[in-house]
Amino acid sequence: MNQPLSISSIVSAQTDPETKKLINDILEAADDRKADDINVLEVTEISYLADFFILLSGFSRTQVRAISDSIEEKLELQWNRKPIRVEGKSDASWILMDYGDIIVNIFLPTEREFYNLEAFWGHKNRSALDESATI
C-alpha cells in the first residue's frame, strides 16, 4: 500500500468487526489508486443516512473515477456487494457511492473545499488518516 492506513482509532468500540473490515477494504482500494486527504466520519448518532461517511480526494477526473472503480471492484469481488447507488460518475468531480451503512464521497479538491462536508458532518467522530498510521 502507498499510504499505511488505520481504522482502529476511527471507529467506536461498538462498531461490529465486519463493518470495520469493510471500511478497511474501502480504504485499501482507495489507497491503491493513490487517494489523498482521507477522512472517515462516524455519523451514527447524528444521521439516519449512514453510520460512516468516507471522504477522499483525487487530483483529476480520471483519478476520481479510478478510485471509484477500485472500490467498486474490490467490494464486489471480496464482499459480493455492489453499491446501492452511485452518483456523479459521468462528471467525476464528486462521486458518491452508497453502500447503505457506509457512504463514500470521492472529490476533486475544488469540490471538496466548496462543499466542505467535514464541517457539516465532522463535529462528531472524525478521523483523518495520515502516513504514520497503520492497519
Summary of the structure (lengths in Angstrom):
residues: 135
radius of gyration: 13.4
end to end distance: 10.3
largest distance: 37.5
contacts: 430
relative contact order: 0.24
helix: 35%
strand: 23%
